[in-house]
Amino acid sequence: MENYEKWRHARKSFLIKVTIFAIVFYMFLPIALGFFPNFMKQAPFGVITYAWIFAFLQIGMTWIIGTLYWFKCRKLDAMVQEIRREAIE
């Protein structure tokens, strides 16, 4: 039962942290567009504005979060297998 609590805590902790980070990261673009439109319209690289840069960063962040989740799930699945072995014994 102790391993189950560790698994629950690890899963919950990871999901809460990633969810909060993702919400803040993804909500920053519409907030920045609303409060700092002149800055977001500036083009540091030719015609690509900060708004476009941040939008493309969101795509990359989605892949990074997905990859982190995949690696974390592999560890959590190993913990579940250990819990199952203990339950059988």
Secondary structure, DSSP 8 states (H G I E B T S, - for coil): -HHHHHHHHHHHHHHHHHHHHHHHHHHHHHHHHHH-HHHHT--SBTTB-HHHHHHHHHHHHHHHHHHHHHHHHHHHHHHHHHHHHHHH-
